[in-house]
Amino acid sequence: MADGGGWQPPRPCEAYRAEWKLCRSAGHFLHHYYVHGERPACEQWRRDLDSCREWEERRSAEAQRSLCESERGRVQAARKHTLVWTPRQSPPADWHLPLEEKDE
């Protein structure tokens, strides 16, 4: 990892810029605030963009390490969320029957 031989960032630098720009958008801010009750944290996307650009310009080992740690953290964060519903192995036996009509 230190020499950076054929290593490439996990995403193109444009992807980090797009994520940072999206994170700072008004729509994302409102959605995130509504769902989580707090402002979205966009600083990591900016740091990743800076690291990616530094890697492209200088092949910095520190930028490479930073990007790898950031992506590893994203993967671990995604794995900690469990499924809400248990996936079915097959459809219910009566799936083809008409639904009951309810009088209101």
Jmol script that loads the backbone (N, CA, C; Angstrom):
load data "model"
ATOM      1  N   MET A   1       0.821  -1.193   0.000  1.00  0.00           N
ATOM      2  CA  MET A   1       0.000   0.000   0.000  1.00  0.00           C
ATOM      3  C   MET A   1       0.858   1.247   0.000  1.00  0.00           C
ATOM      4  N   ALA A   2       2.013   1.242   0.636  1.00  0.00           N
ATOM      5  CA  ALA A   2       2.801   2.447   0.800  1.00  0.00           C
ATOM      6  C   ALA A   2       3.358   2.985  -0.518  1.00  0.00           C
ATOM      7  N   ASP A   3       3.769   2.100  -1.438  1.00  0.00           N
ATOM      8  CA  ASP A   3       4.363   2.608  -2.667  1.00  0.00           C
ATOM      9  C   ASP A   3       3.317   3.061  -3.676  1.00  0.00           C
ATOM     10  N   GLY A   4       2.087   2.566  -3.555  1.00  0.00           N
ATOM     11  CA  GLY A   4       1.005   3.007  -4.417  1.00  0.00           C
ATOM     12  C   GLY A   4       1.076   2.466  -5.828  1.00  0.00           C
ATOM     13  N   GLY A   5       1.953   1.515  -6.106  1.00  0.00           N
ATOM     14  CA  GLY A   5       2.157   0.931  -7.424  1.00  0.00           C
ATOM     15  C   GLY A   5       1.024   1.141  -8.401  1.00  0.00           C
ATOM     16  N   GLY A   6       0.097   0.217  -8.499  1.00  0.00           N
ATOM     17  CA  GLY A   6      -1.030   0.343  -9.403  1.00  0.00           C
ATOM     18  C   GLY A   6      -2.307   0.709  -8.676  1.00  0.00           C
ATOM     19  N   TRP A   7      -2.172   1.168  -7.464  1.00  0.00           N
ATOM     20  CA  TRP A   7      -3.341   1.480  -6.649  1.00  0.00           C
ATOM     21  C   TRP A   7      -4.110   2.648  -7.240  1.00  0.00           C
ATOM     22  N   GLN A   8      -5.424   2.553  -7.192  1.00  0.00           N
ATOM     23  CA  GLN A   8      -6.312   3.640  -7.592  1.00  0.00           C
ATOM     24  C   GLN A   8      -7.286   3.892  -6.459  1.00  0.00           C
ATOM     25  N   PRO A   9      -7.761   5.130  -6.299  1.00  0.00           N
ATOM     26  CA  PRO A   9      -8.772   5.396  -5.266  1.00  0.00           C
ATOM     27  C   PRO A   9      -9.998   4.514  -5.482  1.00  0.00           C
ATOM     28  N   PRO A  10     -10.690   4.159  -4.398  1.00  0.00           N
ATOM     29  CA  PRO A  10     -11.874   3.291  -4.521  1.00  0.00           C
ATOM     30  C   PRO A  10     -12.949   3.864  -5.438  1.00  0.00           C
ATOM     31  N   ARG A  11     -13.011   5.188  -5.522  1.00  0.00           N
ATOM     32  CA  ARG A  11     -13.969   5.861  -6.398  1.00  0.00           C
ATOM     33  C   ARG A  11     -13.208   6.933  -7.176  1.00  0.00           C
ATOM     34  N   PRO A  12     -13.712   7.327  -8.321  1.00  0.00           N
ATOM     35  CA  PRO A  12     -13.085   8.463  -9.015  1.00  0.00           C
ATOM     36  C   PRO A  12     -13.269   9.735  -8.179  1.00  0.00           C
ATOM     37  N   CYS A  13     -12.363  10.673  -8.314  1.00  0.00           N
ATOM     38  CA  CYS A  13     -12.461  11.916  -7.544  1.00  0.00           C
ATOM     39  C   CYS A  13     -13.781  12.639  -7.824  1.00  0.00           C
ATOM     40  N   GLU A  14     -14.288  12.514  -9.040  1.00  0.00           N
ATOM     41  CA  GLU A  14     -15.560  13.155  -9.383  1.00  0.00           C
ATOM     42  C   GLU A  14     -16.694  12.604  -8.522  1.00  0.00           C
ATOM     43  N   ALA A  15     -16.621  11.335  -8.145  1.00  0.00           N
ATOM     44  CA  ALA A  15     -17.658  10.736  -7.291  1.00  0.00           C
ATOM     45  C   ALA A  15     -17.630  11.360  -5.900  1.00  0.00           C
ATOM     46  N   TYR A  16     -16.439  11.608  -5.360  1.00  0.00           N
ATOM     47  CA  TYR A  16     -16.347  12.267  -4.054  1.00  0.00           C
ATOM     48  C   TYR A  16     -16.882  13.694  -4.124  1.00  0.00           C
ATOM     49  N   ARG A  17     -16.581  14.378  -5.237  1.00  0.00           N
ATOM     50  CA  ARG A  17     -17.087  15.746  -5.399  1.00  0.00           C
ATOM     51  C   ARG A  17     -18.608  15.746  -5.497  1.00  0.00           C
ATOM     52  N   ALA A  18     -19.167  14.808  -6.240  1.00  0.00           N
ATOM     53  CA  ALA A  18     -20.625  14.719  -6.389  1.00  0.00           C
ATOM     54  C   ALA A  18     -21.291  14.405  -5.050  1.00  0.00           C
ATOM     55  N   GLU A  19     -20.700  13.501  -4.265  1.00  0.00           N
ATOM     56  CA  GLU A  19     -21.262  13.167  -2.947  1.00  0.00           C
ATOM     57  C   GLU A  19     -21.207  14.369  -2.014  1.00  0.00           C
ATOM     58  N   TRP A  20     -20.096  15.100  -2.045  1.00  0.00           N
ATOM     59  CA  TRP A  20     -19.957  16.284  -1.201  1.00  0.00           C
ATOM     60  C   TRP A  20     -20.974  17.351  -1.593  1.00  0.00           C
ATOM     61  N   LYS A  21     -21.133  17.557  -2.903  1.00  0.00           N
ATOM     62  CA  LYS A  21     -22.087  18.543  -3.398  1.00  0.00           C
ATOM     63  C   LYS A  21     -23.522  18.142  -3.018  1.00  0.00           C
ATOM     64  N   LEU A  22     -23.856  16.865  -3.184  1.00  0.00           N
ATOM     65  CA  LEU A  22     -25.187  16.378  -2.809  1.00  0.00           C
ATOM     66  C   LEU A  22     -25.432  16.556  -1.313  1.00  0.00           C
ATOM     67  N   CYS A  23     -24.436  16.223  -0.512  1.00  0.00           N
ATOM     68  CA  CYS A  23     -24.576  16.325   0.941  1.00  0.00           C
ATOM     69  C   CYS A  23     -24.879  17.756   1.373  1.00  0.00           C
ATOM     70  N   ARG A  24     -24.332  18.723   0.648  1.00  0.00           N
ATOM     71  CA  ARG A  24     -24.522  20.126   1.005  1.00  0.00           C
ATOM     72  C   ARG A  24     -25.778  20.733   0.391  1.00  0.00           C
ATOM     73  N   SER A  25     -26.512  19.980  -0.412  1.00  0.00           N
ATOM     74  CA  SER A  25     -27.698  20.519  -1.081  1.00  0.00           C
ATOM     75  C   SER A  25     -28.845  20.717  -0.092  1.00  0.00           C
ATOM     76  N   ALA A  26     -29.733  21.637  -0.428  1.00  0.00           N
ATOM     77  CA  ALA A  26     -30.870  21.962   0.443  1.00  0.00           C
ATOM     78  C   ALA A  26     -31.799  20.759   0.606  1.00  0.00           C
ATOM     79  N   GLY A  27     -32.056  20.048  -0.476  1.00  0.00           N
ATOM     80  CA  GLY A  27     -32.949  18.887  -0.397  1.00  0.00           C
ATOM     81  C   GLY A  27     -32.411  17.815   0.528  1.00  0.00           C
ATOM     82  N   HIS A  28     -31.127  17.528   0.412  1.00  0.00           N
ATOM     83  CA  HIS A  28     -30.523  16.525   1.283  1.00  0.00           C
ATOM     84  C   HIS A  28     -30.529  17.002   2.731  1.00  0.00           C
ATOM     85  N   PHE A  29     -30.232  18.282   2.931  1.00  0.00           N
ATOM     86  CA  PHE A  29     -30.245  18.832   4.286  1.00  0.00           C
ATOM     87  C   PHE A  29     -31.612  18.642   4.931  1.00  0.00           C
ATOM     88  N   LEU A  30     -32.676  19.018   4.216  1.00  0.00           N
ATOM     89  CA  LEU A  30     -34.031  18.901   4.770  1.00  0.00           C
ATOM     90  C   LEU A  30     -34.393  17.443   5.046  1.00  0.00           C
ATOM     91  N   HIS A  31     -34.085  16.566   4.102  1.00  0.00           N
ATOM     92  CA  HIS A  31     -34.395  15.147   4.289  1.00  0.00           C
ATOM     93  C   HIS A  31     -33.640  14.579   5.493  1.00  0.00           C
ATOM     94  N   HIS A  32     -32.352  14.839   5.560  1.00  0.00           N
ATOM     95  CA  HIS A  32     -31.531  14.304   6.650  1.00  0.00           C
ATOM     96  C   HIS A  32     -31.995  14.863   7.998  1.00  0.00           C
ATOM     97  N   TYR A  33     -32.300  16.147   8.031  1.00  0.00           N
ATOM     98  CA  TYR A  33     -32.753  16.756   9.284  1.00  0.00           C
ATOM     99  C   TYR A  33     -34.099  16.169   9.711  1.00  0.00           C
ATOM    100  N   TYR A  34     -34.985  15.940   8.756  1.00  0.00           N
ATOM    101  CA  TYR A  34     -36.292  15.358   9.057  1.00  0.00           C
ATOM    102  C   TYR A  34     -36.148  13.929   9.584  1.00  0.00           C
ATOM    103  N   VAL A  35     -35.309  13.139   8.952  1.00  0.00           N
ATOM    104  CA  VAL A  35     -35.151  11.734   9.318  1.00  0.00           C
ATOM    105  C   VAL A  35     -34.345  11.560  10.601  1.00  0.00           C
ATOM    106  N   HIS A  36     -33.231  12.282  10.733  1.00  0.00           N
ATOM    107  CA  HIS A  36     -32.301  12.059  11.833  1.00  0.00           C
ATOM    108  C   HIS A  36     -32.332  13.130  12.918  1.00  0.00           C
ATOM    109  N   GLY A  37     -32.974  14.269  12.650  1.00  0.00           N
ATOM    110  CA  GLY A  37     -33.048  15.336  13.650  1.00  0.00           C
ATOM    111  C   GLY A  37     -31.756  16.100  13.835  1.00  0.00           C
ATOM    112  N   GLU A  38     -30.852  15.995  12.875  1.00  0.00           N
ATOM    113  CA  GLU A  38     -29.576  16.721  12.967  1.00  0.00           C
ATOM    114  C   GLU A  38     -29.090  17.046  11.564  1.00  0.00           C
ATOM    115  N   ARG A  39     -28.153  17.978  11.503  1.00  0.00           N
ATOM    116  CA  ARG A  39     -27.585  18.364  10.213  1.00  0.00           C
ATOM    117  C   ARG A  39     -26.724  17.223   9.661  1.00  0.00           C
ATOM    118  N   PRO A  40     -26.694  17.066   8.354  1.00  0.00           N
ATOM    119  CA  PRO A  40     -25.828  16.031   7.786  1.00  0.00           C
ATOM    120  C   PRO A  40     -24.357  16.414   7.955  1.00  0.00           C
ATOM    121  N   ALA A  41     -23.516  15.424   8.175  1.00  0.00           N
ATOM    122  CA  ALA A  41     -22.074  15.644   8.307  1.00  0.00           C
ATOM    123  C   ALA A  41     -21.432  15.447   6.936  1.00  0.00           C
ATOM    124  N   CYS A  42     -21.006  16.528   6.325  1.00  0.00           N
ATOM    125  CA  CYS A  42     -20.445  16.469   4.972  1.00  0.00           C
ATOM    126  C   CYS A  42     -18.921  16.585   4.969  1.00  0.00           C
ATOM    127  N   GLU A  43     -18.331  16.785   6.125  1.00  0.00           N
ATOM    128  CA  GLU A  43     -16.891  17.037   6.192  1.00  0.00           C
ATOM    129  C   GLU A  43     -16.066  15.867   5.654  1.00  0.00           C
ATOM    130  N   GLN A  44     -16.527  14.634   5.920  1.00  0.00           N
ATOM    131  CA  GLN A  44     -15.760  13.480   5.469  1.00  0.00           C
ATOM    132  C   GLN A  44     -15.711  13.409   3.948  1.00  0.00           C
ATOM    133  N   TRP A  45     -16.805  13.763   3.275  1.00  0.00           N
ATOM    134  CA  TRP A  45     -16.795  13.762   1.808  1.00  0.00           C
ATOM    135  C   TRP A  45     -15.780  14.783   1.298  1.00  0.00           C
ATOM    136  N   ARG A  46     -15.687  15.938   1.973  1.00  0.00           N
ATOM    137  CA  ARG A  46     -14.725  16.962   1.553  1.00  0.00           C
ATOM    138  C   ARG A  46     -13.287  16.481   1.785  1.00  0.00           C
ATOM    139  N   ARG A  47     -13.055  15.849   2.932  1.00  0.00           N
ATOM    140  CA  ARG A  47     -11.712  15.318   3.205  1.00  0.00           C
ATOM    141  C   ARG A  47     -11.343  14.248   2.172  1.00  0.00           C
ATOM    142  N   ASP A  48     -12.316  13.402   1.824  1.00  0.00           N
ATOM    143  CA  ASP A  48     -12.056  12.358   0.827  1.00  0.00           C
ATOM    144  C   ASP A  48     -11.753  12.968  -0.547  1.00  0.00           C
ATOM    145  N   LEU A  49     -12.480  14.006  -0.901  1.00  0.00           N
ATOM    146  CA  LEU A  49     -12.219  14.691  -2.168  1.00  0.00           C
ATOM    147  C   LEU A  49     -10.812  15.284  -2.165  1.00  0.00           C
ATOM    148  N   ASP A  50     -10.441  15.939  -1.075  1.00  0.00           N
ATOM    149  CA  ASP A  50      -9.096  16.516  -0.975  1.00  0.00           C
ATOM    150  C   ASP A  50      -8.024  15.423  -1.043  1.00  0.00           C
ATOM    151  N   SER A  51      -8.256  14.314  -0.357  1.00  0.00           N
ATOM    152  CA  SER A  51      -7.291  13.210  -0.377  1.00  0.00           C
ATOM    153  C   SER A  51      -7.166  12.613  -1.769  1.00  0.00           C
ATOM    154  N   CYS A  52      -8.289  12.471  -2.461  1.00  0.00           N
ATOM    155  CA  CYS A  52      -8.274  11.907  -3.812  1.00  0.00           C
ATOM    156  C   CYS A  52      -7.477  12.810  -4.750  1.00  0.00           C
ATOM    157  N   ARG A  53      -7.718  14.098  -4.652  1.00  0.00           N
ATOM    158  CA  ARG A  53      -6.979  15.043  -5.503  1.00  0.00           C
ATOM    159  C   ARG A  53      -5.492  15.027  -5.157  1.00  0.00           C
ATOM    160  N   GLU A  54      -5.186  14.944  -3.864  1.00  0.00           N
ATOM    161  CA  GLU A  54      -3.784  14.883  -3.451  1.00  0.00           C
ATOM    162  C   GLU A  54      -3.131  13.615  -3.993  1.00  0.00           C
ATOM    163  N   TRP A  55      -3.872  12.502  -3.981  1.00  0.00           N
ATOM    164  CA  TRP A  55      -3.330  11.265  -4.525  1.00  0.00           C
ATOM    165  C   TRP A  55      -3.043  11.419  -6.021  1.00  0.00           C
ATOM    166  N   GLU A  56      -3.993  12.004  -6.743  1.00  0.00           N
ATOM    167  CA  GLU A  56      -3.810  12.169  -8.185  1.00  0.00           C
ATOM    168  C   GLU A  56      -2.626  13.083  -8.503  1.00  0.00           C
ATOM    169  N   GLU A  57      -2.419  14.120  -7.698  1.00  0.00           N
ATOM    170  CA  GLU A  57      -1.363  15.094  -7.984  1.00  0.00           C
ATOM    171  C   GLU A  57       0.009  14.645  -7.477  1.00  0.00           C
ATOM    172  N   ARG A  58       0.072  14.068  -6.254  1.00  0.00           N
ATOM    173  CA  ARG A  58       1.359  13.795  -5.623  1.00  0.00           C
ATOM    174  C   ARG A  58       1.613  12.332  -5.277  1.00  0.00           C
ATOM    175  N   ARG A  59       0.596  11.460  -5.450  1.00  0.00           N
ATOM    176  CA  ARG A  59       0.707  10.050  -5.060  1.00  0.00           C
ATOM    177  C   ARG A  59       1.087   9.918  -3.585  1.00  0.00           C
ATOM    178  N   SER A  60       0.451  10.743  -2.751  1.00  0.00           N
ATOM    179  CA  SER A  60       0.740  10.789  -1.321  1.00  0.00           C
ATOM    180  C   SER A  60       0.277   9.517  -0.616  1.00  0.00           C
ATOM    181  N   ALA A  61       1.180   8.913   0.164  1.00  0.00           N
ATOM    182  CA  ALA A  61       0.836   7.720   0.942  1.00  0.00           C
ATOM    183  C   ALA A  61      -0.207   8.060   1.999  1.00  0.00           C
ATOM    184  N   GLU A  62      -0.145   9.255   2.550  1.00  0.00           N
ATOM    185  CA  GLU A  62      -1.128   9.685   3.561  1.00  0.00           C
ATOM    186  C   GLU A  62      -2.520   9.804   2.942  1.00  0.00           C
ATOM    187  N   ALA A  63      -2.610  10.322   1.736  1.00  0.00           N
ATOM    188  CA  ALA A  63      -3.899  10.427   1.044  1.00  0.00           C
ATOM    189  C   ALA A  63      -4.453   9.040   0.756  1.00  0.00           C
ATOM    190  N   GLN A  64      -3.595   8.123   0.355  1.00  0.00           N
ATOM    191  CA  GLN A  64      -4.012   6.749   0.088  1.00  0.00           C
ATOM    192  C   GLN A  64      -4.555   6.106   1.358  1.00  0.00           C
ATOM    193  N   ARG A  65      -3.838   6.249   2.454  1.00  0.00           N
ATOM    194  CA  ARG A  65      -4.265   5.685   3.735  1.00  0.00           C
ATOM    195  C   ARG A  65      -5.604   6.286   4.165  1.00  0.00           C
ATOM    196  N   SER A  66      -5.740   7.593   4.019  1.00  0.00           N
ATOM    197  CA  SER A  66      -6.968   8.276   4.418  1.00  0.00           C
ATOM    198  C   SER A  66      -8.173   7.764   3.629  1.00  0.00           C
ATOM    199  N   LEU A  67      -8.022   7.613   2.325  1.00  0.00           N
ATOM    200  CA  LEU A  67      -9.124   7.106   1.493  1.00  0.00           C
ATOM    201  C   LEU A  67      -9.489   5.668   1.858  1.00  0.00           C
ATOM    202  N   CYS A  68      -8.482   4.844   2.086  1.00  0.00           N
ATOM    203  CA  CYS A  68      -8.750   3.449   2.453  1.00  0.00           C
ATOM    204  C   CYS A  68      -9.497   3.361   3.774  1.00  0.00           C
ATOM    205  N   GLU A  69      -9.081   4.130   4.769  1.00  0.00           N
ATOM    206  CA  GLU A  69      -9.761   4.119   6.071  1.00  0.00           C
ATOM    207  C   GLU A  69     -11.182   4.632   5.956  1.00  0.00           C
ATOM    208  N   SER A  70     -11.376   5.673   5.177  1.00  0.00           N
ATOM    209  CA  SER A  70     -12.708   6.241   5.013  1.00  0.00           C
ATOM    210  C   SER A  70     -13.663   5.239   4.364  1.00  0.00           C
ATOM    211  N   GLU A  71     -13.218   4.593   3.296  1.00  0.00           N
ATOM    212  CA  GLU A  71     -14.064   3.606   2.618  1.00  0.00           C
ATOM    213  C   GLU A  71     -14.328   2.408   3.526  1.00  0.00           C
ATOM    214  N   ARG A  72     -13.328   1.974   4.258  1.00  0.00           N
ATOM    215  CA  ARG A  72     -13.511   0.863   5.200  1.00  0.00           C
ATOM    216  C   ARG A  72     -14.571   1.227   6.245  1.00  0.00           C
ATOM    217  N   GLY A  73     -14.529   2.467   6.733  1.00  0.00           N
ATOM    218  CA  GLY A  73     -15.532   2.934   7.698  1.00  0.00           C
ATOM    219  C   GLY A  73     -16.930   2.946   7.118  1.00  0.00           C
ATOM    220  N   ARG A  74     -17.057   3.338   5.852  1.00  0.00           N
ATOM    221  CA  ARG A  74     -18.369   3.350   5.203  1.00  0.00           C
ATOM    222  C   ARG A  74     -18.933   1.932   5.076  1.00  0.00           C
ATOM    223  N   VAL A  75     -18.071   0.998   4.722  1.00  0.00           N
ATOM    224  CA  VAL A  75     -18.505  -0.399   4.582  1.00  0.00           C
ATOM    225  C   VAL A  75     -18.955  -0.942   5.936  1.00  0.00           C
ATOM    226  N   GLN A  76     -18.194  -0.674   6.985  1.00  0.00           N
ATOM    227  CA  GLN A  76     -18.561  -1.155   8.320  1.00  0.00           C
ATOM    228  C   GLN A  76     -19.854  -0.516   8.795  1.00  0.00           C
ATOM    229  N   ALA A  77     -20.049   0.759   8.516  1.00  0.00           N
ATOM    230  CA  ALA A  77     -21.284   1.441   8.922  1.00  0.00           C
ATOM    231  C   ALA A  77     -22.488   0.841   8.191  1.00  0.00           C
ATOM    232  N   ALA A  78     -22.317   0.498   6.930  1.00  0.00           N
ATOM    233  CA  ALA A  78     -23.421  -0.093   6.170  1.00  0.00           C
ATOM    234  C   ALA A  78     -23.764  -1.488   6.684  1.00  0.00           C
ATOM    235  N   ARG A  79     -22.772  -2.220   7.152  1.00  0.00           N
ATOM    236  CA  ARG A  79     -23.007  -3.582   7.642  1.00  0.00           C
ATOM    237  C   ARG A  79     -23.699  -3.621   8.997  1.00  0.00           C
ATOM    238  N   LYS A  80     -23.613  -2.565   9.777  1.00  0.00           N
ATOM    239  CA  LYS A  80     -24.186  -2.613  11.125  1.00  0.00           C
ATOM    240  C   LYS A  80     -25.707  -2.489  11.122  1.00  0.00           C
ATOM    241  N   HIS A  81     -26.283  -2.065  10.008  1.00  0.00           N
ATOM    242  CA  HIS A  81     -27.740  -1.951   9.922  1.00  0.00           C
ATOM    243  C   HIS A  81     -28.325  -3.301   9.542  1.00  0.00           C
ATOM    244  N   THR A  82     -29.187  -3.813  10.393  1.00  0.00           N
ATOM    245  CA  THR A  82     -29.805  -5.106  10.110  1.00  0.00           C
ATOM    246  C   THR A  82     -31.097  -4.912   9.333  1.00  0.00           C
ATOM    247  N   LEU A  83     -31.545  -5.982   8.702  1.00  0.00           N
ATOM    248  CA  LEU A  83     -32.800  -5.934   7.966  1.00  0.00           C
ATOM    249  C   LEU A  83     -33.969  -5.820   8.939  1.00  0.00           C
ATOM    250  N   VAL A  84     -34.967  -5.048   8.569  1.00  0.00           N
ATOM    251  CA  VAL A  84     -36.158  -4.896   9.399  1.00  0.00           C
ATOM    252  C   VAL A  84     -37.085  -6.088   9.210  1.00  0.00           C
ATOM    253  N   TRP A  85     -37.203  -6.546   7.980  1.00  0.00           N
ATOM    254  CA  TRP A  85     -38.077  -7.665   7.660  1.00  0.00           C
ATOM    255  C   TRP A  85     -37.236  -8.894   7.349  1.00  0.00           C
ATOM    256  N   THR A  86     -37.770 -10.054   7.692  1.00  0.00           N
ATOM    257  CA  THR A  86     -37.107 -11.302   7.338  1.00  0.00           C
ATOM    258  C   THR A  86     -37.475 -11.633   5.895  1.00  0.00           C
ATOM    259  N   PRO A  87     -36.503 -11.792   5.026  1.00  0.00           N
ATOM    260  CA  PRO A  87     -36.823 -12.111   3.629  1.00  0.00           C
ATOM    261  C   PRO A  87     -37.529 -13.465   3.517  1.00  0.00           C
ATOM    262  N   ARG A  88     -38.511 -13.533   2.628  1.00  0.00           N
ATOM    263  CA  ARG A  88     -39.240 -14.784   2.403  1.00  0.00           C
ATOM    264  C   ARG A  88     -38.416 -15.726   1.547  1.00  0.00           C
ATOM    265  N   GLN A  89     -38.606 -17.012   1.786  1.00  0.00           N
ATOM    266  CA  GLN A  89     -37.978 -18.025   0.948  1.00  0.00           C
ATOM    267  C   GLN A  89     -38.896 -18.403  -0.207  1.00  0.00           C
ATOM    268  N   SER A  90     -40.209 -18.217   0.002  1.00  0.00           N
ATOM    269  CA  SER A  90     -41.193 -18.500  -1.044  1.00  0.00           C
ATOM    270  C   SER A  90     -42.443 -17.668  -0.749  1.00  0.00           C
ATOM    271  N   PRO A  91     -43.314 -17.494  -1.728  1.00  0.00           N
ATOM    272  CA  PRO A  91     -44.527 -16.695  -1.491  1.00  0.00           C
ATOM    273  C   PRO A  91     -45.509 -17.443  -0.578  1.00  0.00           C
ATOM    274  N   PRO A  92     -46.443 -16.720   0.058  1.00  0.00           N
ATOM    275  CA  PRO A  92     -47.460 -17.392   0.872  1.00  0.00           C
ATOM    276  C   PRO A  92     -48.274 -18.358   0.010  1.00  0.00           C
ATOM    277  N   ALA A  93     -48.800 -19.403   0.636  1.00  0.00           N
ATOM    278  CA  ALA A  93     -49.537 -20.441  -0.099  1.00  0.00           C
ATOM    279  C   ALA A  93     -50.784 -19.877  -0.782  1.00  0.00           C
ATOM    280  N   ASP A  94     -51.411 -18.860  -0.195  1.00  0.00           N
ATOM    281  CA  ASP A  94     -52.659 -18.319  -0.747  1.00  0.00           C
ATOM    282  C   ASP A  94     -52.453 -16.991  -1.489  1.00  0.00           C
ATOM    283  N   TRP A  95     -51.293 -16.779  -2.023  1.00  0.00           N
ATOM    284  CA  TRP A  95     -50.993 -15.494  -2.657  1.00  0.00           C
ATOM    285  C   TRP A  95     -51.877 -15.203  -3.865  1.00  0.00           C
ATOM    286  N   HIS A  96     -52.382 -16.215  -4.514  1.00  0.00           N
ATOM    287  CA  HIS A  96     -53.157 -16.049  -5.746  1.00  0.00           C
ATOM    288  C   HIS A  96     -54.651 -15.818  -5.497  1.00  0.00           C
ATOM    289  N   LEU A  97     -55.107 -15.984  -4.254  1.00  0.00           N
ATOM    290  CA  LEU A  97     -56.532 -15.796  -3.956  1.00  0.00           C
ATOM    291  C   LEU A  97     -56.900 -14.328  -3.906  1.00  0.00           C
ATOM    292  N   PRO A  98     -58.146 -13.978  -4.241  1.00  0.00           N
ATOM    293  CA  PRO A  98     -58.561 -12.569  -4.166  1.00  0.00           C
ATOM    294  C   PRO A  98     -58.578 -12.086  -2.721  1.00  0.00           C
ATOM    295  N   LEU A  99     -58.344 -10.799  -2.542  1.00  0.00           N
ATOM    296  CA  LEU A  99     -58.352 -10.204  -1.214  1.00  0.00           C
ATOM    297  C   LEU A  99     -59.791 -10.049  -0.731  1.00  0.00           C
ATOM    298  N   GLU A 100     -59.956 -10.047   0.582  1.00  0.00           N
ATOM    299  CA  GLU A 100     -61.276  -9.840   1.157  1.00  0.00           C
ATOM    300  C   GLU A 100     -61.702  -8.397   0.922  1.00  0.00           C
ATOM    301  N   GLU A 101     -62.963  -8.217   0.626  1.00  0.00           N
ATOM    302  CA  GLU A 101     -63.476  -6.861   0.478  1.00  0.00           C
ATOM    303  C   GLU A 101     -64.063  -6.423   1.798  1.00  0.00           C
ATOM    304  N   LYS A 102     -63.659  -5.266   2.239  1.00  0.00           N
ATOM    305  CA  LYS A 102     -64.125  -4.749   3.526  1.00  0.00           C
ATOM    306  C   LYS A 102     -65.142  -3.639   3.278  1.00  0.00           C
ATOM    307  N   ASP A 103     -66.256  -3.693   4.031  1.00  0.00           N
ATOM    308  CA  ASP A 103     -67.276  -2.652   3.938  1.00  0.00           C
ATOM    309  C   ASP A 103     -66.904  -1.535   4.891  1.00  0.00           C
ATOM    310  N   GLU A 104     -66.985  -0.340   4.403  1.00  0.00           N
ATOM    311  CA  GLU A 104     -66.661   0.802   5.282  1.00  0.00           C
ATOM    312  C   GLU A 104     -67.877   1.559   5.625  1.00  0.00           C
TER     313      GLU A 104
END
end "model"
wireframe off; spacefill off
backbone 0.3
color backbone group
